[in-house]
Amino acid sequence: MGLSKQQIAQRIAQELQHNWYVNLGIGIPTLVANYVPKNIDVEFQSENGLLGMGPFPIEGEEDADLINAGKQTVTILKGGSLFDSALSFAMIRGQHVQLTVLGAMEVAQNGDIANWKIPGKLVKGMGGAMDLVASAENIIVAMMHTNKAGESKILKSCSLPLTGVNCVKKVVTNLAVLEIKNNAFYLIERAPGVSVEEIKAATEGDLIIEGEIPEMKFE
Amino acid sequence: MINKVVKNAKEALQGVEDSMTFMLGGFGLCGIPENCISELVELGTKDLTCISNNAGVDDFGLGLLLKKRQIKKMISSYVGENDEFERQMLSGELDVELIPQGTLAERCRATGAGIPAFYTPAGYGTEVAEGKETREFNGKMYVLEHAFNPEFAMVKAWKGDTSGNLIFKGTARNFNPMMAMAGKITIAEVEELVEVGELDPNQIHTPGIFVQRIFQGTNYEKRIEQKTVTPKS
């Protein structure tokens, strides 16, 4: 139901603004780079030490010494730069990066996010996510509205170990665009063909619905 | 100029003992000290504490040391893509301290820069901050994080000279410069070792003062973890 992962990325790309530096997390967020509006300039920062990240290399031109934070081979655009991990996180904590897009296992209505650990089951680590969410002024979470078992990931409070507190401002899921404020989720847009009732049913946290909720628009 | 050159990894790792703490550069498999890791496997040194952003994959990088149970404790930020690591961690055989990547980088930098501890916002309000001092600055909460104390740091550079000056390539730089600063003994393995004067001083990333031993590595595999390409059109 609702958007594909590509469409979630496409919707998030509409949030990009001219001259922004942007950090994209692993998974759906990485796809955002494919949908940058043509009339704006943005630069992508990869926290392993790369600004001005370009698309995947042409087959045969991949370089083991040029990867993104997801360990995928990438390219560097003209005007790009390379640096060490301490400088990279100085950019992040120092709020020189305007937007962070990352995935999540759970988001709560107070802006808490959990995305790094399921106790006893899955422990991958937080990577750079804790630094990113603790510092970014502008954080968008890209994720599916419910988990594989059909349970809501949009919650009153997170049940999993937290990655950061009171930090998420906006969530784009396969069903909806939600804004987090006043300790609640505000429904801003619906995915094409998805009803408000369906979004309500898939949302465990407090959902505020004000007036007519428009459908997302795609070009 | 002071000459730091040793013959090979075997000579570089002299003084390495069981139960020591090492820093190892690299992000994923990019920029890891392949020769030093192979030599550690050869030596069979045990009960190691390894500080490294990742733990390799099952059959390469630090995964090779894990497989032989040489590591007692890993200090990393991300350990996915390694089944053996996950198994040892969940079964309790391996002690693991997961810390935010930026905190890891800054703790390495602090170690070499004479800074015993610093405040960072990363991890505040999460289990990473449990038991740590916190403090408010300008209305925001921060966590006190400490420097490390490693006996050896092992880093990999693209080019180096006999005096220990290093230049890294691409994103293989990552943690290597900070770790180079942090070792009581820092070993640099390089793809190309040149005479002093051959590197442009303007281009040097890590000045030789931080490096105690340097050697030219051999048989670099430089494995790619996730090969992603754009098809030829």
Interface residues (C-beta under 8 A of the other chain):
Chain A: S46 E47 N48 G49 L50 P55 F56 P57 I58 E59 G60 E61 E62 D63 A64 D65 L66 I67 N68 G70 K71 Q72 T73 V74 I76 L82 F83 D84 S85 A86 S88 F89 I92 R93 D112 W116 K117 G120 V123 K124 G125 M126 G127 G128 A129 M130 D131 A134 S135 P161 L162 T163 G164 V165 N166
Chain B: F27 G28 L29 C30 G31 N53 S76 S77 Y78 V79 G80 E81 E86 M89 L90 V96 L98 I99 P100 Q101 G102 T103 L104 A105 E106 C108 R109 T120 P121 A122 G123 Y124 G125 T126 E127 V128 W158 F168 K169 G170 T171 A172 R173 N174 F175 N176 P177 M178 H205 K222 R223 I224 E225 Q226 K227 T228 V229 T230 P231 K232
